[in-house]
Amino acid sequence: MQLEHTLSHETKEGNKYLVEFSAFHKNVIPSSIPMPIINLSLVQVEMVKQNSPSFLKYLAQYVCDYINTFDVILYYYCDTSDITMRKSRNSTPQKYRHELFSTLYDTIHNESIIREIIIIKDDSIGDHYISLITSEKNRSELETLTAEFEDFKDKA
């Protein structure tokens, strides 16, 4: 496993995904923390049918293993592109992805992994959801980065 890499995964249902770990560009939001910030992207390549919970468990374990291997902070942004949801779910794509990612995080069950959530209010297209994830030993760096994001959000 390399710091920056793309994992190709096909679920047992036949759905295809790319899980990308790439360097977060600090020129977007400058940060004072010395450790790498890694952008975590989940890209749906092909959808055949709804995934079983086993995919979320697999993905959660992979993310947990990644964090335990590398001294980084993961940045996960829930994008605004369309997503298939049950019609009874009254949610924006961002909020739905955030709920899915929260479920993913909750399946990790690892006290050494911590997360901060940043929500940027946006009445025009829906709120923006960001998760920052790292190991417990990096709590102070996570708190610093969260504060920097909050400052950036307040200035935007």
N, C-alpha and C positions, 0 to 999 in steps of 0.2 A: 504494500500500500504506500503510495506516494502522497506528499502533502497536497499537491494539486493533481487531480485525476478525475476521470469520468467513469462511472460504473454503469454498464448496460445490464438491465435486469428485465426478465420476462416472468410475469406471475404465472401461477398454475392455471389461471383463467385465460391466459394468452395475451394479456395486456403488456405493452412494452414501455419501459421507462428508461430515462437517463438520470443518474444522480451525479451531479457535478459539484466538485469542490475546487473553487478557483479563488485567487487572491482578490480581496476587496480593494477597490481603488481608493486609497486614502485621500486623493484629490477631490473626491465627491464630498466626503465629510472628514476633514482632517482629524487625526487622533493623536493624542500624546502617549498612548500606551505602546510599549516596545514590541509586544508580541504580534504575530500575524493575525489578521482578521480574515477569515475565509468565508467566502460567499457560498452558501449551500443552495443548490437549485435542484428541484425535482421537475423534470420535463416529461410530460406524457407524450410518447411517440405514437402509440396506437392503443385504442380502447376497443376491446371486444365485448366485455361485460363487467359488471361491478366486481371489485376486488373483495376477497375474503379478508378477515382481520389478520391472517398470517402475513400478508404483505407489509402491513404496518409494523408488525412485530419484527419482521426481518429488517426493515428499514431502520427501526429504532435501535436494534442491536448493532447494525452497521455504523450508525452515527455514534453510538456509545463507544464502540471499539475505536473509531476514528479519534474521538476526543481523548480517549485513554492512551492513544499512540502519539498524538501530536499536542504540543503545548500551544493552543490556539483559542480564539474565540470564533465560534460559528455565527454567521449573520444569515438569517433566513427572512426574506421579504415575501409576503403573500401578494402575488400580482393580481391584476385586474381583468385578465383574460377570462373568457367564458369557461364555465365548468358545469358538468352535468350534476344536477341536484334533484332530489325528490321535489315534486311540485308542492308538497305540503310545507317544505322548508322555506321560510320567508327570510332570506338572507342575501347579502351581496356575495359575489365570488371571493372577495378578500376575506370577509368574515368567515365564510364557509371553510376556506383554506386554513385560516387561523384555527378554527375549531378542529379540523383534521390534524393539523400540526400539534395542537395541544394534546390531542388524543395520542399521537405518536410519542410526544415527550412523556406523557403519563405512563406509557407502557415500558419505558426504560427501567423504572424501579431501581435507580442507582443513586444513592445519596451523595455520591461524589460528583454528580453532574448537576449544575445549577443553570437557571434560565431567568432572564429578564424580558419583559414584554413592553414594547413601546407602541402606543396607538396614536396615530396622527389623525385628528378629526378632519374630515373633508366632506362637506355636504353636497358637493357637485357630483362626485363619482363614488362616494362611499369611503369609509375610514380606511386608513392604511395600517397594516399590522406587521410589526417586526419582532422577531425573536432573536435574542442573543444567548448563546449557549456555550458553556465552558466547564472545566472541572472546578471543584470547590477550592482548590489551591490558588486559583486565579480570581477569587472573589473581589479583591480590591481593584484589579484591572477591569473586571466586568462593571463594577460600580462606577469607575471613572468613565468608561466608554458610554455607559447608560446616561450619565450626567452630560457628557458631550453631545450625545444625540438629543437629549432634552433641550439643551441650549440651542442647538441647531434648529430644532423644531419650533422653539419660541421665536427665533429670528426669521423663520420662513414665512 
